[in-house]
Structures are given as C-alpha cells and as structure tokens.
Amino acid sequence: MNTLDLKNLKLELAINAKSGIDFIISAAIVWSAIAFIWTLPKEPYSKSILTFYVGVTMLPLALLFSKILKTKWTTKTNPLQPLGMWLNLAQLFYFPFLFFILRDNPTYFVMTYVIITGAHFFPYAWFYDEIGYAIFAGIISIGAFVVAINVNTDEMHLVALYMVACLLLLTVWLILSNKRKKKHLLHKF
C-alpha cells in the first residue's frame, strides 16, 4: 500500500464517519451532565460513581447522533475501519489509574477522567487525518490539569465545564474540516 492509498482510506473514513463528530457531540452532552453532578452537595466519591453511571449513556447518545447526522460507523471495504474501535478501547487501559484516584483522592477524579478522555483523542489525528484531534488532546489534557490546580476543590465542576467548552470547539473545528474534506473530494473527481 502506498502513501496515497493510505491517505485515501483515511479520507474515506473521515468523510463516512464525519471524523467522529457524533461521538464528540455526545461527549459534550455527557460532560455537561457530569459538570452538573459535580455541583451536587455530595462527597467526591459519590460524585465519581455517578460520573461513571452518566458515562454509560455515551454510546447510545452517539448512536442517536449517528442517525441524525447520517454518519457511518463501519466501512466494510476499508481495512483501516476496525482500528477506530481499537483506538477507542485503548483508553480503558488508563482506567486503573482512574480507579486509583477514585480510591485515594476522589476530589481529583473528574480531572483525571478529563485528562484520560482528552488524551485518547490523540491517535484520531492520524486515523482521520485530522490535526484538530491532536491539538485538542493537548489542550484538554493540559488545560484540565491547569484548571484543577487553580480552583478550590469544591469547584471541580469547572474542570468538566472546561471539557464541555473544548468539545464544543472541537465540534466546530470538525464541522469546518469535514466541509473542506468533502470539497477536496468533490474537486478530485
């Protein structure tokens, strides 16, 4: 396979899946709910457990937005397609660290979860040939840390709100980028 073939395969995935925008929009909704949870008058451990429960809604929401936005999760003829799921599952290997934080310092659970989620975007920069994912992986991960160390521990909802803002900006980025990719594809033929 030559470089041009690889680039075309990634372009096909990006256009069919709209660079994963259905997941990004769903994540913004889920993180909005998480931000709300972290405003509740409960101890951080309970908020962390509720955060996990809310996180379960991510996949059904993404499926709903996939129908609304007419994105394709699978492109059977594209040999790169299974890699997308593997890249998503890779974040699960960071969860032992998340559980350690849950046990020993649940106040910083939401920050840790944001960092893990943000960092897992990085390989999608290659997968969709979309530099926005690499940029936002850094902005989210470093920014969550900066926000967390600069707010009071009872204001950790601001870390989740920071994540929402980043996801909304990434959504706009992907919309514009997907338009450019489609236009490029149309001019190609």
Disulfide bonds with the S-S distance in Angstrom:
none
